Amino acid sequence: MGGVASTALASDPTATAQTNSAVVEDSKKGGISIAPVVGYDPTFKFVFGGAFFYETEGLSLGTDFNLNFKEVYQLHINLSHRFSDDWEYQFHSGITKGFDPYYGEGGETRPEDFTHLWGIKNSSKLKLVYHTSKIFALGVFTDLRIRTEEAHKGETFARRAPDETSGAVGMSAEVDTRDSVRNPQNGFRFTVDATYMPSKFSTLATLKDSGQIEGSFIVYKEILDDVIPETIAAFRVMGGYSLGEPSYMYRYALGGANQMNGYGDNRFRGKQYYLQQTELRFPIWKLFSGATSLGFGDATDTKFTNPKLCYGIGLRIGLPPDWVSKIRIDVGFGRDGSGIFANFGQTF
């Protein structure tokens, strides 16, 4: 997260098709998945493109490109490589040319506040991870974010934030007991990131040094073994807090396909946030599985207000030829609207 709004379609190379036992077992061996992208998002509407996923025991690569009739173009790359028993590097990058959906700041924005912020946005993060044991890891990372804002034909230009190129450095810690990275059915994962954004790493002349602390705790548990095998209960709680005044690109954002999908991308923004999500994931038939979800959260600069509730139901479809990823279609509902979201992998 870290202030970047959820994208219409973003690949998740760590996720795999949650289907019957034979397919799950095959996915553990790795392979490739290729898929055309034909999706829908309440912000960007109909989306077209393609995606490619490659998985081996120590390497995971996912990339997708998409465009739509709203003149928005997006490219995402997610790469992780365990190049020794103890060391791993991870690279995540996303670039959008078109518009950033914007509703304002805080947790009390309205759908009618929606506006387009036209320009280019890029966020890239490179992390080096040292695995001290089977379940514990430490990491260091760099985080570069770039944004421009420009006029667009037929629309009145009213700048919301200055153009920026800003960098950050940080450290992370992780405890991971999941039984599978690609297809977790039992275990938990706890992560915490500490990020420092020095003013000298930014083109913004008035920006001061700032920092952020962000944590996430996820639990997976297989339930109803005797009734519906491979039914998984997944629970996630997240939160973040900023020290100082982060720039536009480093402010937290909620809404979209991955966080609170009952609301549009970039709907709630602030210096601090919290989020809770619960999913029940269940097999349907062969390559098809489903999920129901319930969650709430808020983002603000001052005091948190009422939690924003969201809930939904979704379908997951394994992607050929090796089923190492899946496409996800969700219908989400919020307090003042709803939407259909398409993405890859599980939500978390």
Rosetta blueprint (number, residue, H / E / L):
1 M L
2 G L
3 G L
4 V L
5 A L
6 S L
7 T L
8 A L
9 L L
10 A L
11 S L
12 D L
13 P L
14 T L
15 A L
16 T L
17 A L
18 Q L
19 T L
20 N L
21 S H
22 A H
23 V H
24 V H
25 E H
26 D H
27 S H
28 K H
29 K L
30 G L
31 G E
32 I E
33 S E
34 I E
35 A E
36 P E
37 V E
38 V E
39 G E
40 Y E
41 D E
42 P L
43 T L
44 F L
45 K E
46 F E
47 V E
48 F E
49 G E
50 G E
51 A E
52 F E
53 F E
54 Y E
55 E E
56 T L
57 E L
58 G L
59 L E
60 S E
61 L E
62 G E
63 T E
64 D E
65 F E
66 N E
67 L E
68 N E
69 F L
70 K L
71 E L
72 V L
73 Y E
74 Q E
75 L E
76 H E
77 I E
78 N E
79 L E
80 S E
81 H E
82 R L
83 F L
84 S L
85 D L
86 D L
87 W E
88 E E
89 Y E
90 Q E
91 F E
92 H E
93 S E
94 G E
95 I E
96 T E
97 K E
98 G E
99 F E
100 D E
101 P E
102 Y E
103 Y L
104 G L
105 E L
106 G E
107 G L
108 E L
109 T L
110 R L
111 P H
112 E H
113 D H
114 F L
115 T E
116 H E
117 L E
118 W E
119 G E
120 I E
121 K E
122 N E
123 S E
124 S E
125 K E
126 L E
127 K E
128 L E
129 V E
130 Y E
131 H E
132 T L
133 S L
134 K L
135 I L
136 F E
137 A E
138 L E
139 G E
140 V E
141 F E
142 T E
143 D E
144 L E
145 R E
146 I E
147 R E
148 T L
149 E L
150 E L
151 A L
152 H L
153 K L
154 G L
155 E L
156 T L
157 F L
158 A L
159 R L
160 R L
161 A L
162 P L
163 D L
164 E E
165 T E
166 S E
167 G E
168 A E
169 V E
170 G E
171 M E
172 S E
173 A E
174 E E
175 V E
176 D E
177 T L
178 R L
179 D L
180 S L
181 V L
182 R L
183 N L
184 P L
185 Q L
186 N L
187 G E
188 F E
189 R E
190 F E
191 T E
192 V E
193 D E
194 A E
195 T E
196 Y E
197 M E
198 P L
199 S H
200 K H
201 F H
202 S E
203 T L
204 L L
205 A L
206 T L
207 L L
208 K L
209 D L
210 S E
211 G E
212 Q E
213 I E
214 E E
215 G E
216 S E
217 F E
218 I E
219 V E
220 Y E
221 K E
222 E E
223 I E
224 L L
225 D L
226 D L
227 V L
228 I L
229 P L
230 E L
231 T E
232 I E
233 A E
234 A E
235 F E
236 R E
237 V E
238 M E
239 G E
240 G E
241 Y E
242 S E
243 L E
244 G L
245 E L
246 P L
247 S L
248 Y H
249 M H
250 Y H
251 R L
252 Y E
253 A E
254 L E
255 G L
256 G L
257 A L
258 N L
259 Q L
260 M L
261 N L
262 G L
263 Y L
264 G L
265 D L
266 N L
267 R L
268 F E
269 R E
270 G E
271 K L
272 Q E
273 Y E
274 Y E
275 L E
276 Q E
277 Q E
278 T E
279 E E
280 L E
281 R E
282 F E
283 P E
284 I E
285 W E
286 K L
287 L L
288 F E
289 S E
290 G E
291 A E
292 T E
293 S E
294 L E
295 G E
296 F E
297 G E
298 D E
299 A E
300 T E
301 D L
302 T L
303 K L
304 F L
305 T L
306 N L
307 P L
308 K E
309 L E
310 C E
311 Y E
312 G E
313 I E
314 G E
315 L E
316 R E
317 I E
318 G E
319 L L
320 P L
321 P E
322 D L
323 W L
324 V L
325 S L
326 K E
327 I E
328 R E
329 I E
330 D E
331 V E
332 G E
333 F E
334 G E
335 R L
336 D L
337 G E
338 S E
339 G E
340 I E
341 F E
342 A E
343 N E
344 F E
345 G L
346 Q L
347 T L
348 F L
